[in-house]
């Protein structure tokens, strides 16, 4: 995989042009340009991920007048959004997914975290189809499932087709007040085969993290070592619907909350699968809940086709196990490769 050098592109600040017009502009979004690999590893394309236009308004001085058209567009967009919320002029699907709220609120909040805090490089986005059903299968880590949110941002904001990722979540997610209802609104659905197959048959892009709480809550000493992938229910769903499986490898999430201990008595008291202790939490309270700014890579691998199987093959446990093991091994080897190319967990 080629290393990527970051080239910030800046417009002139206060420079006078041919007509004496002073132009003040914010820096343009960073463009990541691939550099040829020198270690013989297969190349991978780092996709430029421009910031949304509404987040980069430009102010221009023209004859002493300031043109705030960028801010006017943002304000008009905000007012239109509020009007739709007040009048009920927005759609929600049968699973509770609210794309209007997701795009205008959730993605707007998560984007700075994605671009500036974790500085995510999305690799191999061309392996994710522009349309039709597909199943994204990723490793899970980080004490809190922020990796799932960052994967959703990568596919919505950086994929050429701007696809929504319909994540599959555990029962616990929907039992937490407010979190459960908000999860439904951003497209998360219960991790069960019937719901997954309905979404895939409808042409949706579905995301699953088969390690579950075993992955997201594992101790820091076991970082980047995949846990068991369950019984392969996600493979069965892909086989029955004939959609491709996209292995997804995420590096960087392990370092945001390094879990050094698990207070099991407190976990049982609160009905949680684990109660983490990190170098900063709970010692520093809410401040300790701020994720560390690790450098992230999210790589989408080559699709694994399932359309050559018959739907009845989904009931063959050995075949399902073999495909599950293939997906797991692909993700694990990609993690090792990405880690070997990373210079530092917080620099990249």
ZIWO-V414139 format. One record per run of one state. SS is the DSSP state (alpha for helix, beta for strand, coil for the rest). FROM is the first residue (numbers start at 1). LEN is the number of residues. If there is no record, write none. Layout:
ss=(SS/SS)
from=(FROM/FROM)
len=(LEN/LEN)
//
This chain:
ss=(coil/beta/coil/beta/coil/beta/coil/beta/coil/beta/coil/alpha/coil/beta/coil/beta/coil/alpha/coil/alpha/coil/beta/coil/alpha/coil/beta/coil/alpha/coil/beta/coil/alpha/coil/alpha/coil/beta/coil/alpha/coil/beta/coil/alpha/coil/alpha/coil/alpha/coil/beta/coil/alpha/coil/beta/coil/alpha/coil/beta/coil/alpha/coil/beta/coil/alpha/coil/alpha/coil)
from=(1/4/8/15/17/22/25/31/35/46/47/53/56/59/63/65/68/69/88/99/118/121/124/125/128/134/139/146/159/165/170/171/176/179/186/189/191/193/202/205/209/212/217/220/223/233/242/244/252/253/256/259/263/264/271/276/279/285/290/297/305/311/316/317/342)
len=(3/4/7/2/5/3/6/4/11/1/6/3/3/4/2/3/1/19/11/19/3/3/1/3/6/5/7/13/6/5/1/5/3/7/3/2/2/9/3/4/3/5/3/3/10/9/2/8/1/3/3/4/1/7/5/3/6/5/7/8/6/5/1/25/7)
//
